[in-house]
């Protein structure tokens, strides 16, 4: 019996080696490919960082010169309206791209169930929802600037960035955006949110100080 077991092991070795080696090489190739896909390209990384400068700059100026904070808030709100609109429009562009969900015969969706299309060239329910959702950030940004005071507008924008981030993360899990995009959005949104929060805090502290000074002057009179 032991003799036969030894013969079985010896005969299996040549059969296992050709199978195991290609499988290991294929696994390494897949891992390397995923790492490359998740790495943010240089151009989006540099341009994304450059897009943060007005946010970080206005927050920094407000911290160094608190008397300018209300002006910096207005500048921040105007710029933020542009950027929030742009972030939503990314999904419009991706939906129109060749081979995307909007141009393919069958796709995965975000939230809404996909329905079959009766006419060639028409959109499924999920595709139409993606186009519609891509316009929401621009509408929210514009409405908040027109109807709200500047601090409230900035707060709405901060919420909008984070809501859009959640949408982008879901899109990343479904393969609707490049693999590197959710990671880029995560740290960009973090810096933007921190900048807006800093400006709002400085403005609140400045307003409190001014009210306190006015109260002291009235008491002296």
C-alpha positions in Angstrom: 0.0 0.0 0.0 2.8 2.4 0.9 4.5 1.6 -2.4 1.4 2.6 -4.4 1.0 5.8 -2.4 4.6 6.8 -3.3 4.0 6.1 -6.9 0.8 8.2 -6.8 2.6 11.2 -5.3 5.4 10.9 -7.9 3.1 10.7 -10.8 1.0 13.7 -9.6 3.9 16.1 -9.3 4.4 16.7 -13.1 0.6 17.2 -13.4 0.4 19.7 -10.6 3.3 21.9 -11.6 2.0 23.0 -15.0 -1.4 23.9 -13.4 -0.2 25.7 -10.3 2.5 27.9 -11.9 0.1 29.5 -14.5 -2.6 30.0 -11.9 -0.1 31.9 -9.6 1.1 34.0 -12.5 -2.5 34.8 -13.5 -3.3 35.8 -9.9 -0.3 38.2 -9.8 -1.3 39.7 -13.2 -4.9 40.3 -11.9 -3.6 41.9 -8.7 -1.2 44.1 -10.6 -3.9 45.2 -13.1 -6.3 46.1 -10.2 -3.6 48.2 -8.5 -2.9 50.0 -11.8 -6.6 50.7 -12.3 -6.9 52.1 -8.7 -4.0 54.4 -9.1 -5.1 58.0 -9.8 -3.6 59.3 -13.1 -1.3 62.3 -12.8 -3.5 64.8 -14.6 -6.7 64.3 -12.5 -4.6 64.2 -9.4 -2.8 67.5 -10.1 -5.9 69.3 -11.5 -8.0 68.1 -8.5 -5.4 69.4 -6.1 -5.3 72.7 -8.0 -9.0 73.0 -7.7 -8.7 72.9 -3.9 -6.6 76.1 -3.8 -9.5 78.6 -3.7 -11.1 76.6 -0.9 -7.9 76.3 1.1 -6.8 79.8 0.2 -10.0 81.5 1.4 -10.0 79.5 4.6 -6.3 80.4 5.2 -6.9 84.1 4.6 -9.8 84.1 7.0 -7.7 82.5 9.7 -4.9 85.0 9.2 -7.1 88.0 8.7 -10.4 87.4 10.5 -11.7 90.8 9.4 -11.9 89.5 5.8 -13.8 86.4 6.7 -17.2 87.6 5.4 -15.7 88.5 2.0 -13.9 85.2 1.9 -17.2 83.4 2.5 -18.7 85.1 -0.5 -15.8 84.2 -2.7 -15.9 80.6 -1.4 -19.7 80.4 -2.0 -19.4 81.6 -5.6 -16.5 79.2 -6.4 -18.2 76.3 -4.6 -21.3 76.8 -6.8 -19.2 76.2 -9.9 -17.4 73.2 -8.5 -20.5 71.5 -7.1 -22.1 71.9 -10.5 -19.0 70.4 -12.2 -19.0 67.4 -9.9 -22.5 66.5 -10.8 -21.8 67.0 -14.5 -19.1 64.3 -14.4 -21.9 61.7 -14.4 -23.6 63.2 -17.3 -20.4 63.0 -19.3 -19.7 59.4 -18.2 -23.2 58.4 -19.1 -22.7 59.7 -22.6 -19.3 58.1 -23.1 -19.1 55.2 -25.6 -19.6 51.8 -23.9 -21.1 53.4 -20.8 -24.4 52.4 -19.2 -26.3 54.9 -21.3 -25.0 53.4 -24.6 -24.8 49.7 -23.7 -27.7 47.3 -24.2 -27.6 46.1 -20.6 -26.2 47.8 -17.5 -26.1 47.7 -13.7 -27.9 50.6 -11.9 -27.7 52.9 -8.9 -30.7 52.5 -6.8 -33.5 52.3 -9.5 -34.4 49.0 -11.1 -33.4 48.6 -14.7 -36.2 48.1 -17.2 -35.9 46.8 -20.7 -36.0 49.4 -23.5 -38.6 48.9 -26.2 -37.0 51.2 -28.8 -33.4 51.2 -29.9 -31.6 54.3 -28.6 -34.0 54.9 -25.7 -32.8 54.9 -22.1 -33.5 52.5 -19.3 -35.0 53.8 -16.1 -31.7 53.7 -14.3 -29.9 55.5 -17.1 -32.5 58.3 -17.2 -32.2 58.6 -13.4 -28.4 59.0 -13.7 -28.8 61.9 -16.2 -31.4 63.5 -13.9 -29.2 63.1 -10.7 -26.3 64.6 -12.5 -28.2 67.9 -12.7 -29.3 68.0 -9.1 -26.0 69.4 -7.6 -26.1 72.4 -10.0 -29.7 73.1 -9.1 -29.0 72.8 -5.4 -25.9 75.0 -5.5 -27.7 77.7 -7.5 -30.9 77.7 -5.4 -28.9 77.9 -2.1 -26.9 80.9 -3.3 -30.0 82.7 -4.6 -32.3 82.0 -1.7 -30.1 81.6 1.4 -27.6 83.7 3.2 -23.9 83.0 2.6 -23.3 80.8 5.7 -26.4 78.7 5.0 -25.4 78.4 1.4 -22.0 77.1 2.3 -23.5 74.6 4.7 -25.8 73.3 2.0 -22.8 73.0 -0.3 -20.9 71.0 2.2 -23.8 68.6 2.6 -24.1 68.4 -1.2 -20.4 67.4 -1.6 -20.7 64.6 0.9 -24.0 63.4 -0.5 -22.5 63.3 -4.0 -19.5 61.5 -2.5 -21.8 58.7 -1.3 -23.3 58.5 -4.8 -19.8 58.3 -6.4 -18.8 55.6 -4.0 -21.9 53.6 -5.0 -21.1 54.2 -8.6 -17.6 53.0 -8.1 -18.8 49.7 -6.6 -21.0 49.2 -9.7 -18.2 50.0 -12.1 -19.9 53.1 -13.4 -16.8 55.3 -12.8 -13.1 54.6 -13.2 -11.7 52.6 -10.3 -9.5 55.5 -9.1 -12.3 58.1 -9.0 -13.9 57.3 -5.6 -10.5 57.5 -3.9 -9.8 60.8 -5.5 -13.2 62.1 -4.5 -12.8 61.0 -1.0 -9.8 63.1 -0.1 -10.9 66.0 -2.3 -14.3 66.1 -0.5 -12.5 65.9 2.9 -10.4 69.0 2.2 -13.3 70.9 0.8 -15.5 70.1 3.8 -12.7 71.0 6.2 -12.1 74.3 4.4 -15.8 75.3 4.4 -16.2 74.3 8.1 -13.1 76.4 9.0 -14.5 79.4 7.3 -17.9 79.1 8.9 -16.3 78.7 12.3 -14.1 81.7 11.9 -17.1 83.7 10.7 -19.2 82.6 13.7 -16.4 83.6 16.1 -15.9 86.9 14.4 -19.6 87.7 14.5 -19.7 86.8 18.2 -16.8 89.1 18.9 -18.4 92.0 17.1 -21.6 91.5 18.9 -19.7 91.5 22.2 -17.9 94.7 21.3 -21.1 96.4 20.3 -22.7 95.3 23.6 -19.8 96.7 25.6 -20.0 100.0 23.8 -23.7 100.4 24.5 -23.1 99.7 28.2 -20.4 102.4 28.3 -22.8 104.9 26.8 
